[in-house]
Amino acid sequence: MSTQQQVNQYINEQNEPKRADMLILHSMIQKIMPDCKLWFLDGKDDKGKAVTNPNVGYGSYFIKYANGTSREFYQIGFSGNTTGISVNIMGIEDKKHLINAYGKTIGKASVTGYCIKFKSLQDINFAVLQEAIQFGINATQQ
C-alpha cells in the first residue's frame, strides 16, 4: 500500500467529526507544502508493538541528536488521540516559542514545545494554527 493510501485509510478510519477535521488539516498542509514528502508512521516499534498513535507527516528535515547522529523526520505532523487531534511542529529550537507566540490566541488548545492539541477545529483559531505551522516549516528550512 502506498503512503497516500495508508494516510487515506488512517483518516477514513476515524469517527466524525475527527475525520472531517483531519481531512481539512491534510488539505491545508498539502496546500502549504504541495511537493513535500508524505509520511505515515503506524505507531509501532520494530517488534510490531504499538508505542504511540499513528501519525501523518509532511516535509523532511534532519533531527540532530546530542551524540552527533542525525536522522530524517517530518517537519509537520498530526495524529488522532483519545480526546481529539495533535499537530506536531518539529524542529523548533526555542521550546517556548509556540506557547509564547500562539498559546493565548489559538483558542481551546494545549500548547507545548512542539505540539498543539485540541478537541476539534471548531475549538481553535484556524488562522493561528496555520501561522504556527508556517513558522515551523520556515524554522526547519533554514
N, C-alpha and C positions, 0 to 999 in steps of 0.2 A: 504494500500500500504506500502511495506517495505521501510526502509530508502534508501536502494540501488536503489529501483525503483523510489523513489522521486528524488534522485540525478540524475539518468539516464534521467528522464523526464525533469528536470530542464536544464540539459546540452543540451539535444536534442532540446529543445525549442529555443535555442539561434541561432542567424543568424551566418553564416560564415563571417569572419574567427574566430569569438569569440568561436564558438562551438568547432572547432578543437583545439584552444588554451586551452580551458577548459578541453578537453579530455586529452591533453598532461599533463597539471597540475595534473589532477586527477590520472593519471597513475604514474607520477613521485612521488607524495606524498605517494601513496599506496605502491610504491617500497621502499621508505624510512621508512615507518611505516606500514608494512604488516599486523600486527594483531591489529591495533588500532581501537578504537571506531569510527564509521562513524556517522556524524550528518547531518541533513538537517533542516535548520530553514527557514520557509516560509516568514519571514519578517513582519508578522502580530502580533499585540498585542493581549491580551486576549479577546478583543472585536471584533477581526477579521479585524481591520483597518490596512492597510499597513503602516508601520512606517520605514521600511528600505528595502533594496534589499534582496531577498532570498539569502542564503549562505550555502555553503557546508563546513563542518568542519571535522577535523581529530584529534584523540587523546583525551586526557582528563587530565585536571588539575583543581585545585580549586582556583578560584579567591577569594582573601581575601579582604574584604572591611574595611574601616577605623572604622566602628562601631562594628567590631568584627565578623560580619557574613561572611559566605562564600557560594559559590555555584559552582557546577561543570560546566565547559565550555570546548570548544575545544581548542587545542594548536595552530593549523594551520587551516586557512580557506580561502575560496575565494568566490567572488561573481562577477557577471557581473554588470556593471553600464553603464550609457549612453555613456561614452567615451571609455570604454574598460573593464579591469578586475582589481579588487583589491585583493591583497593577504594580509591577516591579520596574523600577527605573535604575538600571545598573550603571556602575562606573562613576558615580558622583563622588568626588574626593571629600567634599565637606558634608559630613553626615548630618549636619543640622540644617542644610540648605532647604530641603523640601519642607521641613517643619516651619522654618522661619519665613520662607517665601510664599508658601501656599496653604499652610495649616489653618490660618484664620479665614481664608476666603474660599476654600474648596467646598465647604458645607459639611454635611454629616459624614465624616470620614476619619479614620485613624491614619495618621501620617507618621512614618518612621524615617530612618536614614535613606532607605531605598524603596519603600513600599507605601502605596496609598490603598487602603482597604475600605470598602463601602458596601452597604447592603444592595443598593441599586443606583443606576444612573440618575434616577429621579431625585435622589438624596443629595446630589453634589452639583457643583457648578461645572458643567461640561467644558466650558471655555478655559477654566483654570486647570482642569485635568490635561487638556490639550497643551496648554502652555508649559506645564510641568514635564510632559512627555517630550516636547520640543527641546526644552532645556537639557534633558538627559541625552537626547540624540546629539545635540551640539557638544555636550561635555565629553562624549566618547569619540567624537570625530576630530578632536584637536590633536 
